[in-house]
Amino acid sequence: MCGFVALISPSIPIDRNLLNIMRDRLYHRGPDNGLTWVHDIHRVGLAHRRLSILDLSRDADQPMVSKDGNFRIVFNGEIYNYVELRSELASKGIKFRTTSDTEVLLEALIEWGEDALPKLNGMFAFTLWDEKRKQLLIARDRFGEKPVFIGRGLHGTTAIASEIKSILAHPTIPCQSSEEALNRYINGSWYEDDELTFFEGIERLPAAHATWINLHGETVKRWRYWTPNYSDINYDITLKDGADRFKDLFQRSIDMRLRSDVPVGSSLSGGIDSSAIVGFLSKQRNKNTFSQNTFSAVFPDDPAISEHDEISQVVTYSDVDSYTTIPQSKMLERESKRLHYHQEEPFLSASIYLQWCVARLAKERNTTVLLDGQGADELLAGYQFYFRQHQLDLLDKGLLDEAITTTEKFSSRIYSASEKFQDKGRRVHLDVMYTVDELRQMAGNTPSVFHYPYTVGVAPPEKGFRLRRTISEALLYNCLPMLLRYADRNSMAFSREARLPFLDYDLVDYCLTLPDSLYINDGWQKIVLREATKGVIPEEIRWRTDKVGYAAPLDIWMRRDLKGWTEERIYDSQLIDIPDYDRTTIESLWEDHQNEKANNSWALWRWVSLSEWLDLKNIGTWRSGMETHLSH
């Protein structure tokens, strides 16, 4: 895991010191070493910060050059199937100098060119300099686990980097906020689903895309090299066969993500996704001797949102070494600027602060790599609000009786789970389904299919495909991309690497073929995963219905320790000139929240986060490098 910069400067000679400054803005992504290469004739430069994961020797440092000197690469991420690719390349007579995945990636691109991209099983962003073509190839992994941004400035300057702050260190790149991004964020339509960023003139390369850029910074070619297919469905597969195949692919995914020359652990929230990873890791530990550490955020004094009991069950069952942290409200206040600096763009929930604390805990325990359960909900229809789409699909198919039966079971389980908690509304959302009466009223006259205007890689917006349409949009566009940004920036802030087994592309391609009945069945969501984890995790965890995930008690914090801090931000004078900022509405939200008439913490946090981001922008953080004044 690393950070890189590539610079094209057709009109001005490249200043090596400036390129080093841009590179070292990414020090947190790669504290182990930093190198720079400049082609003075063509005015192109590559720079890299390295976090050593595979082949810890200096021979694996970057920029890495090919044997003939015609290719140089800077790379961020991991190619998990590098062992298999290396073997295939070796059979063609290619000799290797290192045991790193970077060299395998370099040789794969030389041997197969653009056709190498679909062969890569991993999370990656890279820039390759091709001396013969006099062009840069830039590419990003299928889901966008690893970031890459492209900024264009004066005099034809083009900067490509792992983070925006690196690009903005160059004085020819404008540092201006994007009005369109601000408007989307304020109006609740900010999904990070396209190239747009909060900075004018800086775009994110979309996931599963690659592009060639010439020495004038012009795009020669841009294409999507992988597109999922949600219409090729295996209706004949049984739950048992589906779960058996899922189990095999998931175990293979985890095995690949254990490839590391540094310690590997896992995040554990107590839900079925992270617990499954811990359980499968535990099975591997019985075959291969290695220590297994888990890292969690808990709130023992707030049982309505904490999952410490569930975490303890998994820890005991799997016999792992567990480390926990208890995030504090005042810690969030002190670290909010640093958190926003690393996230680079505003964010919609303070819950990502828990992930931040877990990454810091892993660093304190010298665990460099963390396996995490992100992606499972989008892949397997795990979010509870997806259940409405399943209900409507059943009605579309004329299956009213089945819709009623599955709804009654789903509802009964949720209500039963909620009875364990005094403040049940903070633990379980009881309105995530249509009632039986509502189903009867809609039978034979279901509403039109709600969908966003996405066209590529998503299920058709047709009746009977509502669930598939929703999860395909979430996987590719309006949900997972944001979560992946949070995970990357939080882990990299502490020089940790997050690996996501549920996003192995072989596993994903397989799950796309599953019928809806292996997503939701008999009132159970993620049924194929529940079936695949039999004997791997505790039964009580396998059949949980009270999904929480990492949730911060922001509602309480805003009424107590963070009341004054929150007020300062939601009434920040910087917000007054923002379109759609309505102080009267904000005051109403704030009053209702303080009087406990409603939990408006999410609606209020949107303005808190924007205020913090504007602060960083207006004091010149992105341009001046004020990160040296922000401490962890």
C-alpha positions, 0 to 999 in steps of 0.5 A, spaced: 500 500 500 502 506 497 501 513 494 504 516 488 504 522 483 505 523 476 506 529 473 506 532 466 509 539 465 509 540 457 511 548 458 515 548 464 521 544 466 519 539 472 522 542 479 524 536 483 523 539 489 516 541 488 515 533 485 518 531 492 513 536 496 507 533 492 510 526 493 511 527 501 504 529 502 502 522 501 507 520 507 502 517 511 500 512 505 508 510 505 512 512 510 517 506 509 521 510 503 520 515 497 523 515 491 522 520 485 524 519 477 524 525 472 524 525 464 527 532 463 527 531 455 519 529 455 518 533 462 514 527 465 515 525 472 513 519 477 514 519 485 512 514 490 511 513 497 512 506 499 508 502 505 512 495 504 507 489 504 510 484 500 518 484 499 520 488 504 527 489 500 529 496 497 529 492 490 522 492 490 521 500 491 518 504 486 518 507 481 520 501 478 523 500 471 523 495 466 529 491 464 530 495 458 528 501 461 522 503 456 517 502 462 516 505 469 511 504 474 508 507 480 503 503 484 498 503 490 495 497 492 495 489 492 495 484 486 492 478 490 493 473 484 500 475 483 503 468 485 499 465 479 500 471 474 508 470 476 508 463 474 504 464 468 509 469 466 515 465 468 512 460 463 513 465 458 521 465 460 520 472 464 525 472 469 524 476 476 528 480 480 524 481 486 518 477 490 514 483 489 507 484 486 509 490 483 514 487 478 509 482 476 504 488 475 509 491 471 511 485 467 504 483 466 503 490 462 509 489 458 507 482 456 499 483 455 498 490 455 491 493 456 489 486 456 493 485 463 487 489 466 482 484 466 487 478 469 488 482 475 485 480 482 486 486 487 485 493 489 490 497 485 491 504 482 497 505 478 501 510 472 505 506 467 510 510 463 511 507 456 517 510 453 516 508 446 508 511 446 511 517 450 504 516 454 502 514 461 497 509 462 493 510 468 488 505 471 484 503 477 481 497 480 474 494 479 470 497 485 475 503 486 478 500 492 484 504 491 483 512 489 487 516 483 485 523 481 487 527 475 488 535 476 489 539 470 492 546 471 496 552 467 501 551 462 498 544 460 500 541 467 497 535 469 498 531 475 495 524 477 496 522 484 493 518 490 490 523 493 487 530 492 492 534 497 498 532 493 495 535 486 494 541 490 501 542 492 502 544 485 502 552 484 499 551 477 493 547 479 487 551 481 484 550 488 477 552 488 471 549 490 466 545 485 459 549 486 456 543 482 459 538 488 457 543 493 450 543 491 449 535 490 452 535 497 447 540 500 441 537 496 443 530 499 445 527 492 452 526 493 454 519 491 461 519 488 458 516 483 462 519 477 468 524 476 466 530 480 470 532 486 469 537 491 475 541 487 474 544 481 479 542 475 480 535 479 477 529 477 477 522 480 478 516 475 472 512 475 472 505 478 474 499 473 477 504 468 483 506 464 486 511 460 492 513 456 494 520 457 499 524 452 505 529 453 500 534 453 496 532 458 490 530 453 486 524 453 488 519 448 483 513 450 479 512 456 475 505 457 471 501 462 475 494 462 470 490 466 462 491 467 458 486 471 452 483 468 446 482 473 441 479 468 445 472 467 441 469 473 442 461 474 435 460 477 436 452 477 442 453 483 439 450 490 441 454 496 446 448 498 450 448 492 450 456 492 452 456 499 458 451 497 460 454 491 460 461 495 464 458 501 470 455 496 470 462 493 470 466 499 476 461 502 480 462 496 479 470 497 481 470 504 487 465 502 489 470 497 489 476 502 493 473 507 499 474 502 503 478 506 510 479 509 507 483 515 502 482 520 495 481 518 489 482 522 481 483 521 476 488 523 470 486 527 464 489 528 460 483 531 456 483 524 455 477 520 460 479 515 466 481 519 465 475 523 465 471 517 472 473 515 474 472 522 471 465 522 474 463 516 481 466 518 480 462 524 480 455 520 486 457 516 490 458 522 488 451 524 492 449 518 497 454 518 501 457 524 500 465 525 497 469 530 490 472 529 488 479 532 481 483 531 480 490 532 473 493 534 470 499 536 465 498 542 461 503 547 459 498 553 455 504 556 451 504 550 448 497 549 443 500 544 448 501 539 454 497 541 456 490 539 461 488 544 457 482 546 456 479 539 464 481 538 465 477 545 462 471 542 466 471 536 472 472 539 471 466 544 468 462 538 474 463 534 479 463 539 483 470 537 486 475 540 481 481 541 483 489 542 478 494 542 477 501 543 472 506 546 471 512 541 470 518 545 466 525 543 471 529 545 476 525 541 472 526 535 472 534 537 480 534 537 481 530 531 475 532 526 480 537 522 485 531 522 479 526 520 477 531 514 484 533 512 485 525 510 478 524 507 479 530 503 471 531 502 465 532 506 462 526 509 455 524 511 456 520 517 460 521 523 460 513 524 467 513 520 470 516 526 470 509 529 473 506 523 479 511 524 479 509 531 480 502 529 485 503 524 489 507 529 488 501 534 491 496 529 497 501 528 498 501 536 498 493 535 503 493 530 498 490 525 499 493 518 494 489 514 486 489 516 481 484 513 474 488 513 467 486 511 465 492 506 462 490 500 457 484 503 451 488 504 451 491 497 453 484 494 448 480 497 442 485 499 444 485 506 441 492 508 435 492 511 431 497 507 432 492 501 427 488 504 422 493 501 424 491 494 424 484 495 417 485 497 415 489 491 418 484 486 414 478 489 408 482 488 410 484 481 410 476 480 403 475 483 406 472 489 402 475 494 401 469 499 409 468 499 410 476 500 405 476 506 409 470 509 416 472 508 414 479 511 411 476 517 417 472 519 421 478 517 417 483 521 417 478 527 424 477 528 426 484 527 421 486 533 423 480 537 430 483 536 428 490 538 425 487 545 432 486 548 433 494 548 430 499 552 432 504 547 430 500 541 429 505 536 436 506 536 438 499 535 433 497 530 429 500 525 422 497 525 419 501 519 424 498 513 418 494 510 411 494 508 406 492 512 401 486 510 395 491 509 400 495 505 402 489 501 394 487 500 393 494 497 398 494 492 397 487 490 396 487 482 397 495 482 405 495 484 408 502 483 413 504 478 420 502 479 424 507 482 431 508 480 437 512 479 439 514 472 445 509 471 445 505 465 452 501 465 453 495 469 446 495 473 440 491 472 434 493 468 429 498 471 423 493 470 418 490 475 421 483 478 428 486 478 427 491 483 432 488 488 437 487 483 437 494 480 437 497 487 443 492 489 447 493 483 446 501 483 449 501 490 455 496 488 457 500 483 455 507 484 451 510 490 453 507 496 459 502 496 464 508 492 463 512 498 464 507 503 471 505 500 473 512 500 472 512 507 476 505 508 482 507 504 483 514 507 482 512 514 486 506 514 492 510 510 491 515 515 495 510 520 499 507 514 495 501 515 492 497 509 485 495 508 483 488 504 476 486 502 475 479 501 467 480 499 470 484 493 474 479 490 472 479 483 471 472 482 466 472 488 463 478 485 462 475 478 459 469 481 454 472 486 451 476 480 449 470 477 445 468 484 437 468 484 434 473 488 432 467 493 439 466 495 439 473 497 433 473 501 429 467 503 424 466 508 425 472 511 432 472 511 437 477 508 444 474 506 441 467 506 447 464 502 452 467 507 448 465 513 448 458 510 456 458 508 458 460 515 455 454 518 460 451 523 464 457 522 461 462 526 457 462 532 449 460 531 447 466 534 451 471 530 449 467 524 442 468 525 442 475 527 437 480 525 439 486 529 444 489 524 448 495 527 455 496 524 459 501 526 455 506 529 457 512 533 452 515 539 452 522 535 445 523 537 447 523 545 454 526 543 450 532 540 446 533 546 451 533 551 459 533 550 459 536 543 453 541 544 457 547 543 462 544 538 456 542 534 452 549 534 458 553 532 459 549 526 452 548 524 451 556 525 458 557 522 458 564 518 462 560 512 455 557 511 451 563 510 452 564 503 452 557 501 445 556 497 440 552 500 443 553 507 436 555 511 438 557 518 431 557 520 430 550 518 437 548 521 434 551 528 428 547 527 432 541 526 437 543 532 431 544 537 427 538 535 434 534 536 435 537 543 428 536 546 429 529 543 423 530 539 427 527 533 434 524 532 436 529 527 444 528 528 445 525 521 441 531 518 446 536 522 452 532 521 452 534 514 453 541 516 458 540 521 462 536 516 461 542 511 463 547 516 470 543 517 471 542 510 470 549 509 475 551 514 481 547 512 480 550 505 479 557 507 485 557 511 489 554 505 491 547 508 490 544 501 495 549 498 500 550 504 501 544 507 498 545 513 498 538 515 505 539 519 500 542 524 495 537 524 497 531 529 494 524 530 
